[in-house]
């Protein structure tokens, strides 16, 4: 027999899980940013990071409570990659969106 779980308990559990996932996602983005700051990129490395950021922006917003923080961190990843790139040639936004479309 299942224990009697109130709606309040389920909401509380869901909120705690959402906070944990949000914190882990933000921490992962900060680690991604730091790893970018420690590398040197070529043109294609920069373009790959652009696609990665597009994908993360498309799917990660559901799990992060602060969307402004998510956008800031992702923009910082792109900016840092451009700064660390030997030949910074950005990919066209339309091409990036095409690559990030769900198939």
Buried (B, 14 or more C-beta within 10 A) or exposed (E): EEEEEEEEEEEEEEEEEBEEBBEEBBEEBBEBBEEBEEEEBEBEBBBBBBBBBBEBBEEBEEBBEEEEBBEEBBEBBBEBBBEBBEEBEBBEEEEBEEEBEEE
